[in-house]
Amino acid sequence: MTTKWTQEESIAFECACEFITGLMAICSAKLADPELTPELETYYEGHRSRLAQERQTLHVHDHERIALISSSVKENERKLRASTL
């Protein structure tokens, strides 16, 4: 039996998916703000949709995308929380 991917690839893939899910959660929390402007509502809905698409199309062998997601998650989280994206 051959392995389709390594344990390291699997872990990196799962972490990237969790990072994306965390960013989606931040968008959802922002959307729950009753004082959210229509412009920001549109932005967060669109951003959350793009993140969902990215997560859905991510594959365990997308090493470059996984590395990019992993390396940029803290900056993206900071920007989303500060509403500066």
Biopython code that builds the backbone (N, CA, C, O; Angstrom):
import numpy as np
from Bio.PDB.StructureBuilder import StructureBuilder

atoms = [
    (1, "MET", "N", (0.844, -1.188, 0.000)),
    (1, "MET", "CA", (0.000, 0.000, 0.000)),
    (1, "MET", "C", (0.885, 1.244, 0.000)),
    (1, "MET", "O", (1.813, 1.352, 0.801)),
    (2, "THR", "N", (0.596, 2.173, -0.891)),
    (2, "THR", "CA", (1.369, 3.406, -0.970)),
    (2, "THR", "C", (0.646, 4.528, -0.243)),
    (2, "THR", "O", (-0.583, 4.591, -0.227)),
    (3, "THR", "N", (1.426, 5.404, 0.352)),
    (3, "THR", "CA", (0.883, 6.555, 1.054)),
    (3, "THR", "C", (0.672, 7.685, 0.060)),
    (3, "THR", "O", (1.564, 8.011, -0.724)),
    (4, "LYS", "N", (-0.492, 8.269, 0.096)),
    (4, "LYS", "CA", (-0.789, 9.371, -0.817)),
    (4, "LYS", "C", (-0.170, 10.677, -0.355)),
    (4, "LYS", "O", (0.099, 11.566, -1.164)),
    (5, "TRP", "N", (0.054, 10.792, 0.933)),
    (5, "TRP", "CA", (0.717, 11.977, 1.466)),
    (5, "TRP", "C", (1.366, 11.612, 2.791)),
    (5, "TRP", "O", (1.012, 10.625, 3.437)),
    (6, "THR", "N", (2.318, 12.434, 3.170)),
    (6, "THR", "CA", (3.043, 12.166, 4.403)),
    (6, "THR", "C", (2.276, 12.730, 5.598)),
    (6, "THR", "O", (1.333, 13.508, 5.450)),
    (7, "GLN", "N", (2.706, 12.318, 6.763)),
    (7, "GLN", "CA", (2.099, 12.851, 7.988)),
    (7, "GLN", "C", (2.343, 14.350, 8.081)),
    (7, "GLN", "O", (1.457, 15.093, 8.506)),
    (8, "GLU", "N", (3.526, 14.806, 7.693)),
    (8, "GLU", "CA", (3.847, 16.231, 7.741)),
    (8, "GLU", "C", (2.944, 17.022, 6.796)),
    (8, "GLU", "O", (2.475, 18.107, 7.140)),
    (9, "GLU", "N", (2.703, 16.472, 5.599)),
    (9, "GLU", "CA", (1.805, 17.139, 4.659)),
    (9, "GLU", "C", (0.391, 17.212, 5.222)),
    (9, "GLU", "O", (-0.287, 18.232, 5.098)),
    (10, "SER", "N", (-0.035, 16.137, 5.831)),
    (10, "SER", "CA", (-1.377, 16.093, 6.415)),
    (10, "SER", "C", (-1.534, 17.121, 7.534)),
    (10, "SER", "O", (-2.543, 17.823, 7.604)),
    (11, "ILE", "N", (-0.547, 17.203, 8.391)),
    (11, "ILE", "CA", (-0.593, 18.166, 9.504)),
    (11, "ILE", "C", (-0.602, 19.598, 8.972)),
    (11, "ILE", "O", (-1.386, 20.428, 9.432)),
    (12, "ALA", "N", (0.265, 19.885, 8.008)),
    (12, "ALA", "CA", (0.322, 21.239, 7.440)),
    (12, "ALA", "C", (-0.997, 21.605, 6.776)),
    (12, "ALA", "O", (-1.474, 22.732, 6.916)),
    (13, "PHE", "N", (-1.585, 20.662, 6.057)),
    (13, "PHE", "CA", (-2.865, 20.887, 5.394)),
    (13, "PHE", "C", (-3.960, 21.173, 6.421)),
    (13, "PHE", "O", (-4.715, 22.133, 6.269)),
    (14, "GLU", "N", (-4.048, 20.354, 7.455)),
    (14, "GLU", "CA", (-5.078, 20.550, 8.480)),
    (14, "GLU", "C", (-4.896, 21.878, 9.208)),
    (14, "GLU", "O", (-5.875, 22.554, 9.520)),
    (15, "CYS", "N", (-3.657, 22.250, 9.476)),
    (15, "CYS", "CA", (-3.404, 23.541, 10.129)),
    (15, "CYS", "C", (-3.845, 24.696, 9.234)),
    (15, "CYS", "O", (-4.466, 25.648, 9.707)),
    (16, "ALA", "N", (-3.528, 24.615, 7.950)),
    (16, "ALA", "CA", (-3.939, 25.671, 7.021)),
    (16, "ALA", "C", (-5.452, 25.787, 6.977)),
    (16, "ALA", "O", (-5.990, 26.894, 6.964)),
    (17, "CYS", "N", (-6.146, 24.651, 6.953)),
    (17, "CYS", "CA", (-7.615, 24.672, 6.956)),
    (17, "CYS", "C", (-8.139, 25.317, 8.234)),
    (17, "CYS", "O", (-9.090, 26.098, 8.195)),
    (18, "GLU", "N", (-7.526, 24.994, 9.354)),
    (18, "GLU", "CA", (-7.943, 25.595, 10.634)),
    (18, "GLU", "C", (-7.655, 27.090, 10.660)),
    (18, "GLU", "O", (-8.453, 27.859, 11.195)),
    (19, "PHE", "N", (-6.527, 27.515, 10.089)),
    (19, "PHE", "CA", (-6.223, 28.949, 10.014)),
    (19, "PHE", "C", (-7.309, 29.671, 9.230)),
    (19, "PHE", "O", (-7.795, 30.720, 9.653)),
    (20, "ILE", "N", (-7.687, 29.106, 8.090)),
    (20, "ILE", "CA", (-8.727, 29.716, 7.258)),
    (20, "ILE", "C", (-10.049, 29.762, 8.024)),
    (20, "ILE", "O", (-10.749, 30.774, 7.992)),
    (21, "THR", "N", (-10.388, 28.684, 8.702)),
    (21, "THR", "CA", (-11.626, 28.634, 9.486)),
    (21, "THR", "C", (-11.618, 29.707, 10.570)),
    (21, "THR", "O", (-12.644, 30.335, 10.834)),
    (22, "GLY", "N", (-10.473, 29.915, 11.189)),
    (22, "GLY", "CA", (-10.361, 30.961, 12.207)),
    (22, "GLY", "C", (-10.601, 32.348, 11.636)),
    (22, "GLY", "O", (-11.253, 33.178, 12.269)),
    (23, "LEU", "N", (-10.076, 32.606, 10.437)),
    (23, "LEU", "CA", (-10.304, 33.901, 9.789)),
    (23, "LEU", "C", (-11.773, 34.062, 9.417)),
    (23, "LEU", "O", (-12.330, 35.155, 9.520)),
    (24, "MET", "N", (-12.395, 32.970, 8.987)),
    (24, "MET", "CA", (-13.833, 33.022, 8.684)),
    (24, "MET", "C", (-14.630, 33.348, 9.947)),
    (24, "MET", "O", (-15.613, 34.087, 9.889)),
    (25, "ALA", "N", (-14.212, 32.804, 11.074)),
    (25, "ALA", "CA", (-14.898, 33.073, 12.341)),
    (25, "ALA", "C", (-14.785, 34.543, 12.728)),
    (25, "ALA", "O", (-15.733, 35.125, 13.254)),
    (26, "ILE", "N", (-13.648, 35.129, 12.474)),
    (26, "ILE", "CA", (-13.490, 36.566, 12.754)),
    (26, "ILE", "C", (-14.459, 37.367, 11.900)),
    (26, "ILE", "O", (-15.095, 38.301, 12.389)),
    (27, "CYS", "N", (-14.577, 37.006, 10.615)),
    (27, "CYS", "CA", (-15.533, 37.693, 9.738)),
    (27, "CYS", "C", (-16.951, 37.535, 10.265)),
    (27, "CYS", "O", (-17.720, 38.497, 10.275)),
    (28, "SER", "N", (-17.303, 36.340, 10.699)),
    (28, "SER", "CA", (-18.646, 36.097, 11.238)),
    (28, "SER", "C", (-18.896, 36.935, 12.481)),
    (28, "SER", "O", (-19.986, 37.479, 12.655)),
    (29, "ALA", "N", (-17.903, 37.041, 13.337)),
    (29, "ALA", "CA", (-18.048, 37.858, 14.539)),
    (29, "ALA", "C", (-18.227, 39.332, 14.174)),
    (29, "ALA", "O", (-19.041, 40.033, 14.776)),
    (30, "LYS", "N", (-17.475, 39.788, 13.201)),
    (30, "LYS", "CA", (-17.627, 41.179, 12.751)),
    (30, "LYS", "C", (-19.026, 41.418, 12.181)),
    (30, "LYS", "O", (-19.615, 42.478, 12.393)),
    (31, "LEU", "N", (-19.551, 40.432, 11.458)),
    (31, "LEU", "CA", (-20.887, 40.559, 10.865)),
    (31, "LEU", "C", (-21.990, 40.607, 11.920)),
    (31, "LEU", "O", (-23.094, 41.073, 11.636)),
    (32, "ALA", "N", (-21.712, 40.139, 13.113)),
    (32, "ALA", "CA", (-22.704, 40.163, 14.190)),
    (32, "ALA", "C", (-22.787, 41.520, 14.881)),
    (32, "ALA", "O", (-23.673, 41.740, 15.707)),
    (33, "ASP", "N", (-21.884, 42.419, 14.555)),
    (33, "ASP", "CA", (-21.875, 43.755, 15.164)),
    (33, "ASP", "C", (-23.072, 44.550, 14.655)),
    (33, "ASP", "O", (-23.185, 44.786, 13.452)),
    (34, "PRO", "N", (-23.974, 44.972, 15.556)),
    (34, "PRO", "CA", (-25.164, 45.705, 15.107)),
    (34, "PRO", "C", (-24.848, 47.087, 14.539)),
    (34, "PRO", "O", (-25.688, 47.679, 13.860)),
    (35, "GLU", "N", (-23.672, 47.600, 14.800)),
    (35, "GLU", "CA", (-23.296, 48.921, 14.295)),
    (35, "GLU", "C", (-22.437, 48.838, 13.024)),
    (35, "GLU", "O", (-21.847, 49.838, 12.616)),
    (36, "LEU", "N", (-22.363, 47.685, 12.411)),
    (36, "LEU", "CA", (-21.557, 47.487, 11.214)),
    (36, "LEU", "C", (-22.136, 48.282, 10.046)),
    (36, "LEU", "O", (-23.341, 48.242, 9.796)),
    (37, "THR", "N", (-21.283, 48.991, 9.345)),
    (37, "THR", "CA", (-21.742, 49.758, 8.186)),
    (37, "THR", "C", (-22.067, 48.799, 7.035)),
    (37, "THR", "O", (-21.526, 47.695, 6.978)),
    (38, "PRO", "N", (-22.936, 49.212, 6.134)),
    (38, "PRO", "CA", (-23.249, 48.362, 4.978)),
    (38, "PRO", "C", (-22.011, 48.013, 4.151)),
    (38, "PRO", "O", (-21.910, 46.911, 3.613)),
    (39, "GLU", "N", (-21.075, 48.953, 4.053)),
    (39, "GLU", "CA", (-19.858, 48.699, 3.288)),
    (39, "GLU", "C", (-19.025, 47.600, 3.932)),
    (39, "GLU", "O", (-18.531, 46.704, 3.247)),
    (40, "LEU", "N", (-18.870, 47.670, 5.255)),
    (40, "LEU", "CA", (-18.108, 46.639, 5.948)),
    (40, "LEU", "C", (-18.849, 45.305, 5.944)),
    (40, "LEU", "O", (-18.222, 44.247, 5.879)),
    (41, "GLU", "N", (-20.163, 45.350, 6.012)),
    (41, "GLU", "CA", (-20.936, 44.111, 5.936)),
    (41, "GLU", "C", (-20.685, 43.405, 4.603)),
    (41, "GLU", "O", (-20.464, 42.195, 4.555)),
    (42, "THR", "N", (-20.722, 44.178, 3.537)),
    (42, "THR", "CA", (-20.443, 43.619, 2.207)),
    (42, "THR", "C", (-19.019, 43.074, 2.143)),
    (42, "THR", "O", (-18.779, 41.999, 1.592)),
    (43, "TYR", "N", (-18.085, 43.823, 2.708)),
    (43, "TYR", "CA", (-16.693, 43.381, 2.701)),
    (43, "TYR", "C", (-16.538, 42.054, 3.448)),
    (43, "TYR", "O", (-15.970, 41.103, 2.911)),
    (44, "TYR", "N", (-17.042, 41.987, 4.681)),
    (44, "TYR", "CA", (-16.856, 40.778, 5.487)),
    (44, "TYR", "C", (-17.581, 39.572, 4.894)),
    (44, "TYR", "O", (-17.072, 38.453, 4.960)),
    (45, "GLU", "N", (-18.749, 39.786, 4.321)),
    (45, "GLU", "CA", (-19.445, 38.678, 3.669)),
    (45, "GLU", "C", (-18.639, 38.167, 2.476)),
    (45, "GLU", "O", (-18.498, 36.959, 2.286)),
    (46, "GLY", "N", (-18.117, 39.084, 1.684)),
    (46, "GLY", "CA", (-17.309, 38.697, 0.534)),
    (46, "GLY", "C", (-16.011, 38.015, 0.936)),
    (46, "GLY", "O", (-15.599, 37.027, 0.329)),
    (47, "HIS", "N", (-15.375, 38.553, 1.964)),
    (47, "HIS", "CA", (-14.111, 37.980, 2.422)),
    (47, "HIS", "C", (-14.342, 36.572, 2.986)),
    (47, "HIS", "O", (-13.563, 35.655, 2.724)),
    (48, "ARG", "N", (-15.396, 36.416, 3.744)),
    (48, "ARG", "CA", (-15.720, 35.100, 4.299)),
    (48, "ARG", "C", (-16.001, 34.104, 3.180)),
    (48, "ARG", "O", (-15.584, 32.949, 3.261)),
    (49, "SER", "N", (-16.697, 34.537, 2.149)),
    (49, "SER", "CA", (-16.974, 33.661, 1.001)),
    (49, "SER", "C", (-15.692, 33.276, 0.271)),
    (49, "SER", "O", (-15.528, 32.126, -0.136)),
    (50, "ARG", "N", (-14.782, 34.237, 0.104)),
    (50, "ARG", "CA", (-13.508, 33.938, -0.554)),
    (50, "ARG", "C", (-12.686, 32.960, 0.279)),
    (50, "ARG", "O", (-12.045, 32.060, -0.263)),
    (51, "LEU", "N", (-12.708, 33.139, 1.587)),
    (51, "LEU", "CA", (-11.989, 32.211, 2.461)),
    (51, "LEU", "C", (-12.583, 30.810, 2.379)),
    (51, "LEU", "O", (-11.848, 29.823, 2.344)),
    (52, "ALA", "N", (-13.903, 30.721, 2.348)),
    (52, "ALA", "CA", (-14.559, 29.412, 2.235)),
    (52, "ALA", "C", (-14.171, 28.734, 0.929)),
    (52, "ALA", "O", (-13.930, 27.527, 0.900)),
    (53, "GLN", "N", (-14.110, 29.500, -0.138)),
    (53, "GLN", "CA", (-13.706, 28.954, -1.442)),
    (53, "GLN", "C", (-12.256, 28.477, -1.399)),
    (53, "GLN", "O", (-11.922, 27.415, -1.924)),
    (54, "GLU", "N", (-11.407, 29.277, -0.768)),
    (54, "GLU", "CA", (-10.000, 28.892, -0.656)),
    (54, "GLU", "C", (-9.864, 27.589, 0.122)),
    (54, "GLU", "O", (-9.122, 26.694, -0.283)),
    (55, "ARG", "N", (-10.570, 27.484, 1.221)),
    (55, "ARG", "CA", (-10.516, 26.265, 2.034)),
    (55, "ARG", "C", (-11.042, 25.070, 1.252)),
    (55, "ARG", "O", (-10.484, 23.976, 1.331)),
    (56, "GLN", "N", (-12.104, 25.277, 0.505)),
    (56, "GLN", "CA", (-12.715, 24.183, -0.249)),
    (56, "GLN", "C", (-11.795, 23.685, -1.358)),
    (56, "GLN", "O", (-11.792, 22.492, -1.661)),
    (57, "THR", "N", (-11.019, 24.568, -1.965)),
    (57, "THR", "CA", (-10.172, 24.167, -3.083)),
    (57, "THR", "C", (-8.757, 23.781, -2.659)),
    (57, "THR", "O", (-7.974, 23.315, -3.486)),
    (58, "LEU", "N", (-8.423, 23.964, -1.396)),
    (58, "LEU", "CA", (-7.090, 23.622, -0.913)),
    (58, "LEU", "C", (-6.900, 22.110, -0.920)),
    (58, "LEU", "O", (-7.801, 21.360, -0.542)),
    (59, "HIS", "N", (-5.729, 21.672, -1.350)),
    (59, "HIS", "CA", (-5.420, 20.250, -1.408)),
    (59, "HIS", "C", (-4.133, 19.998, -0.631)),
    (59, "HIS", "O", (-3.266, 20.866, -0.533)),
    (60, "VAL", "N", (-4.032, 18.819, -0.094)),
    (60, "VAL", "CA", (-2.876, 18.455, 0.730)),
    (60, "VAL", "C", (-1.545, 18.633, -0.010)),
    (60, "VAL", "O", (-0.515, 18.839, 0.631)),
    (61, "HIS", "N", (-1.547, 18.559, -1.327)),
    (61, "HIS", "CA", (-0.310, 18.725, -2.094)),
    (61, "HIS", "C", (-0.084, 20.162, -2.579)),
    (61, "HIS", "O", (0.851, 20.407, -3.341)),
    (62, "ASP", "N", (-0.904, 21.097, -2.162)),
    (62, "ASP", "CA", (-0.713, 22.515, -2.495)),
    (62, "ASP", "C", (0.307, 23.135, -1.543)),
    (62, "ASP", "O", (-0.020, 24.028, -0.762)),
    (63, "HIS", "N", (1.528, 22.657, -1.617)),
    (63, "HIS", "CA", (2.556, 23.048, -0.649)),
    (63, "HIS", "C", (2.787, 24.554, -0.598)),
    (63, "HIS", "O", (2.920, 25.119, 0.488)),
    (64, "GLU", "N", (2.838, 25.208, -1.747)),
    (64, "GLU", "CA", (3.090, 26.651, -1.764)),
    (64, "GLU", "C", (1.945, 27.426, -1.121)),
    (64, "GLU", "O", (2.175, 28.335, -0.324)),
    (65, "ARG", "N", (0.706, 27.063, -1.469)),
    (65, "ARG", "CA", (-0.458, 27.755, -0.880)),
    (65, "ARG", "C", (-0.514, 27.517, 0.620)),
    (65, "ARG", "O", (-0.792, 28.440, 1.385)),
    (66, "ILE", "N", (-0.253, 26.292, 1.043)),
    (66, "ILE", "CA", (-0.278, 25.968, 2.470)),
    (66, "ILE", "C", (0.782, 26.768, 3.215)),
    (66, "ILE", "O", (0.522, 27.295, 4.297)),
    (67, "ALA", "N", (1.969, 26.857, 2.642)),
    (67, "ALA", "CA", (3.040, 27.634, 3.276)),
    (67, "ALA", "C", (2.670, 29.112, 3.353)),
    (67, "ALA", "O", (2.937, 29.767, 4.360)),
    (68, "LEU", "N", (2.059, 29.637, 2.296)),
    (68, "LEU", "CA", (1.646, 31.037, 2.294)),
    (68, "LEU", "C", (0.573, 31.300, 3.349)),
    (68, "LEU", "O", (0.640, 32.291, 4.076)),
    (69, "ILE", "N", (-0.399, 30.424, 3.428)),
    (69, "ILE", "CA", (-1.455, 30.562, 4.435)),
    (69, "ILE", "C", (-0.847, 30.536, 5.826)),
    (69, "ILE", "O", (-1.161, 31.380, 6.665)),
    (70, "SER", "N", (0.020, 29.572, 6.068)),
    (70, "SER", "CA", (0.626, 29.420, 7.387)),
    (70, "SER", "C", (1.487, 30.620, 7.769)),
    (70, "SER", "O", (1.505, 31.033, 8.928)),
    (71, "SER", "N", (2.195, 31.175, 6.796)),
    (71, "SER", "CA", (3.088, 32.295, 7.107)),
    (71, "SER", "C", (2.356, 33.626, 7.248)),
    (71, "SER", "O", (2.873, 34.555, 7.868)),
    (72, "SER", "N", (1.163, 33.725, 6.680)),
    (72, "SER", "CA", (0.465, 35.014, 6.700)),
    (72, "SER", "C", (-0.718, 35.061, 7.651)),
    (72, "SER", "O", (-1.394, 36.086, 7.739)),
    (73, "VAL", "N", (-0.983, 33.980, 8.363)),
    (73, "VAL", "CA", (-2.198, 33.932, 9.176)),
    (73, "VAL", "C", (-2.207, 34.999, 10.272)),
    (73, "VAL", "O", (-3.244, 35.620, 10.503)),
    (74, "LYS", "N", (-1.106, 35.222, 10.937)),
    (74, "LYS", "CA", (-1.079, 36.210, 12.027)),
    (74, "LYS", "C", (-1.351, 37.617, 11.506)),
    (74, "LYS", "O", (-2.105, 38.374, 12.118)),
    (75, "GLU", "N", (-0.743, 37.966, 10.384)),
    (75, "GLU", "CA", (-0.962, 39.297, 9.809)),
    (75, "GLU", "C", (-2.410, 39.450, 9.347)),
    (75, "GLU", "O", (-3.032, 40.486, 9.579)),
    (76, "ASN", "N", (-2.942, 38.424, 8.697)),
    (76, "ASN", "CA", (-4.331, 38.489, 8.244)),
    (76, "ASN", "C", (-5.294, 38.572, 9.424)),
    (76, "ASN", "O", (-6.287, 39.298, 9.369)),
    (77, "GLU", "N", (-5.006, 37.842, 10.472)),
    (77, "GLU", "CA", (-5.856, 37.901, 11.661)),
    (77, "GLU", "C", (-5.821, 39.308, 12.274)),
    (77, "GLU", "O", (-6.860, 39.859, 12.638)),
    (78, "ARG", "N", (-4.624, 39.875, 12.383)),
    (78, "ARG", "CA", (-4.491, 41.222, 12.950)),
    (78, "ARG", "C", (-5.278, 42.231, 12.111)),
    (78, "ARG", "O", (-5.978, 43.083, 12.660)),
    (79, "LYS", "N", (-5.167, 42.139, 10.798)),
    (79, "LYS", "CA", (-5.869, 43.069, 9.910)),
    (79, "LYS", "C", (-7.386, 42.914, 10.019)),
    (79, "LYS", "O", (-8.119, 43.901, 10.072)),
    (80, "LEU", "N", (-7.844, 41.667, 10.050)),
    (80, "LEU", "CA", (-9.294, 41.453, 10.165)),
    (80, "LEU", "C", (-9.827, 41.987, 11.486)),
    (80, "LEU", "O", (-10.864, 42.648, 11.519)),
    (81, "ARG", "N", (-9.130, 41.706, 12.555)),
    (81, "ARG", "CA", (-9.582, 42.183, 13.868)),
    (81, "ARG", "C", (-9.589, 43.703, 13.946)),
    (81, "ARG", "O", (-10.439, 44.297, 14.609)),
    (82, "ALA", "N", (-8.632, 44.327, 13.263)),
    (82, "ALA", "CA", (-8.539, 45.789, 13.280)),
    (82, "ALA", "C", (-9.386, 46.428, 12.174)),
    (82, "ALA", "O", (-9.473, 47.653, 12.087)),
    (83, "SER", "N", (-10.003, 45.605, 11.337)),
    (83, "SER", "CA", (-10.838, 46.088, 10.226)),
    (83, "SER", "C", (-10.039, 46.961, 9.268)),
    (83, "SER", "O", (-10.540, 47.986, 8.805)),
    (84, "THR", "N", (-8.802, 46.568, 8.965)),
    (84, "THR", "CA", (-7.966, 47.363, 8.074)),
    (84, "THR", "C", (-7.640, 46.656, 6.774)),
    (84, "THR", "O", (-6.766, 47.108, 6.035)),
    (85, "LEU", "N", (-8.317, 45.561, 6.476)),
    (85, "LEU", "CA", (-8.039, 44.869, 5.211)),
    (85, "LEU", "C", (-8.573, 45.652, 4.036)),
    (85, "LEU", "O", (-8.431, 45.222, 2.891)),
]
sb = StructureBuilder()
sb.init_structure("model")
sb.init_model(0)
sb.init_chain("A")
sb.init_seg("    ")
for serial, (resi, resn, name, xyz) in enumerate(atoms, 1):
    if name == "N":
        sb.init_residue(resn, " ", resi, " ")
    sb.init_atom(name, np.array(xyz, "f"), 0.0, 1.0, " ", f" {name:<3s}", serial, name[0])
structure = sb.get_structure()
